[in-house]
């Protein structure tokens, strides 16, 4: 559809000269797209002795060992293959490209996240965000609403983006003595809300943003874009401010008129009006 307008009219970007807000891309947009097409799958596995799951767990162990070089490899192997631990893995074309190893403590009401990593070839694609959101949905099904983890300095920002905080609200009686302390790590917690669908958060935020923009457009004219001034191509050096398109119907213009009136009134009486 071709849109035309005159130079003396506001520049229309949408109907009624309303400028639509710029679309924003969510952090896990690519991951959601690949998941919808079947390229990515997310599944929880444990060491049940079957060949396929052992292969996936070994692949996940190798990712952890490479992405977490400060963590002893023997310790990684022991936890990943421990039957008490589970792992949510990301499968891309049936190959493990990342995952989270965790241990659930359902009686205590929390899960401990031991390791979390994405292979270097697949980072910065939103896989980590999508992975954590899947784990949150899984924990809701398990009736567990708290995550606890020790994060090193390199992982703190990632966990903060996923809703973790260093303020621990879970009673220490429930987790004290159940999880291992890590030197140099920061204990962080994430509370899972049962009423939130974490897999739909990007769409939820998008709808909220659109509703806010619509409310702003209903209350203001800030979304209308006017063409630039062409009066200075002539010999004019200045023009009255009320002739500027879009100024005369703003609150600023009325305040300015009142200001000018007060300046004239007080100046006649020898009173200096403060600038602000």
N, C-alpha and C positions, 0 to 999 in steps of 0.2 A: 504494500500500500504506500503510495507516494503522498507526502505531506508538504504543503506549501503554506507560506505565511508572508505577510508584508513586513517590511523593516520597522514599521511604526507600531507593530503589535507584539505582545509577549511571545517568546519562542515556545511553541508547544512541543512537549516531549510525550505527553499522553493526552487523553481527553481532558477538556477543560483547562488546558495549560498546566496540568499537574505533572510534576516531575516525579517519576517513580523512584523509590529508593534503590540504590545499587545492590544487586544480588550479592549475598555473601556465601562463601563456600565453607561448609563445616569442615572441621578437622578430619573427620572420617568419611568424607564424601566418596573418595575413591574406593575405600574399603567396602562401603555399603553397596556401591555400584557393582564391584566384583563379586560380592556375596550374592547379590540378586541374580547375577548371571550364572552362578554356580562355580565360578573360578575359585572363590574362597569358601571354606567351611570351618565352623568352630565346633569343637566337640570336647567333652571331658573324658579323659581316659585314666586308667590306673594300671598298675602292674598285676595283671591277672594271669600272666604266663603265656598268653597267646602270641604267636609270632608277629602279627601285624602291629600289635600294641607295643611290643618290645622294640620293634624297629622304629616306631614313632618316638618312643621315649628315649632311645639312644640318639636319634636325630635331635631331639630337644636338648638332651644333655650336651651334645656337641655345640649347640648354639649358646647355651649358658656358659660353657667353658671358654668360648671365644669372646663373648661380649662381657663377661664378668671375670677378667683376668686375675683380680685380686682374691677371688674365692677359690679355696683349695678344690682341685678337681675331684679328689676322693670324696669330699663332702658333698659336692654336687651329685655325683653318682649315687651316693647313699640315699639322699633325699628323693631324687627323681625316681629311683627304682623301689623306694620304700612303699610297701602296700598300704601304709597308713596315709601316704600322701597321694594327692590326685593332681592331674595336670590338665588344664584347658589348652589345647593346641590349635594353632591356625594351620590348616591344610590348604596348600595351593597346588592344584593338580596332583593331589594325594601326597605331596611332600611337605614336611614340617618346615615352616618359615618363622615360627615364633611360638611363644606360649607363656603360661604362668603356672608354676608349681606351687601348690598350696596344701595346707593341712586343715581340714575342718574340725572344729571342736563344737559339735552341735549342742552338747549339754551345757557348755559355757556360753553359747550364743555368739561365737565369732569364728572367723577363719584366719589363719596365719598365712600370709603370702611370703613364700621363701625366695623364689626367683621369678624374675619377669624380664624377658628380652625378646627382641626381634632380630632376625639375621640382618647383617649390614646391608645386603643387597635390596632389602625390602623396607628399609626405614624411611621416615618422612612421607609416608603414604596414608597415615591414619590408622594403620593396623593396630597399634598399641591402644589407642582410644577405643576402637571397636572391640578389641579383645577384653578390655576391662569392663566395658558395658555388658558384654555377654556374660562375664563372670558375675556381675551384679545381679543380672536376671537369674542366673543359675542359683546364686545364694538365696534369693527370695523363695525359689521353689524348695530349697532345703530348710527354709524357715530360720535362716541365719542372717542377721542384719548388721553385722560389724565385720570390717576387715582390719587387721593389725599387721604391720610390717615394719621392719627396720630398713630405712633408706639411707644410702650413702649420699655424699654431697652431690654426686652426679645425677642421682635419681630423684632428689627431693622435688625439683621443679616438675618433673613428669607426674609424680604422685599428687602434687598440688593441683595440677590441671585436671586430674581425675577425681577431685573432690576430697582428697586426704588433707588432714591437718595434724599438726603436732600437739594439739590439745586433745588429750585422751579423756573421753567422757565415760567410757566403759569402766565399771568398778574394777579396781585392781585385784580384788578377790577372785574375779572371774578369769583373769588372764595371767596373774602373777604365778610364776613357776611353770607355766604351760609352754611359754615360748622362749626361745634361746636369745640371750643378749648378744649383740654384736658390738665390738669395740669400734668407736668412731661413727656408728650409725645413729640415726634419729628415729625414734619410735613414732610412727604415724598411724592415724586411725581414719577410717572412712565409715560413716553411718549410712546404711542403705535404707531408703524410704520405700515402704511397701506400695505406696500409691503412685510412684513414678515409674514409667516404662523407660528405662535408660536407653533402649535401642531406638526410641523415637524422640529423644531429646533434641537433635538438630531440627526436626520438623516442628517440634513444639516451640522452640526458640524462634524459628522462622515465622510462625503464626503470630507469636507475641510481638515480634518486631513489626510485622505488617499492621497489626492492630494499633500499635503506638504511632506509626507513621500516619495512619489514616486519621487518628485523633488529632495529631498535629495539623494535618491539612485542613481538618474541619474548623480548627480554632485560629489558624494563622494563614497568611498568604506567603509564607517563606518558601514555599515550594514552587512559586511562579518565577520564572526567569525572564527578564526583560533584555532587549538588545542594548548594546553599548551606546554611549552618547556620540552623536555626530555633529552637534552644534558647534564644536570647536574647530571644525574645518573652515568656518567663516572667520570673520574678524572678532567674534565674540570672545571675551576673556573670562566672563563669568555669567552664570544664569541663576535666577532665583531658585532656591532649594525646592520650593513647592512645585516647580515645573518638572522635577525629576520624576519619571514614571515609577510609580510604586511607593513613593515617599509620602505623598499627600494623604494616603489612607492608613498610615501606620501610627502606632502609639508614639513613636519617636518624634514624628512631626508635630503632634499636638503638644508634647512636652516642650519641644523647641519653641513653638509659638508662645506658650506660657512664659518660657524663660526670657524670650525677647521682650515681651510685654512688661515683665517684672523689672528687667534691666532698665528699660526706658522710664518706668514709673519711679524707681528708686534713684536713678541718676538725676532725675529732675529735682529730687528732694535732697540731693547731696549725699546719698547713702550708697556705699560700695557693696555690691552683692558678691558674696563669695562664689568662687568658680565651681564649687561642688557642694 
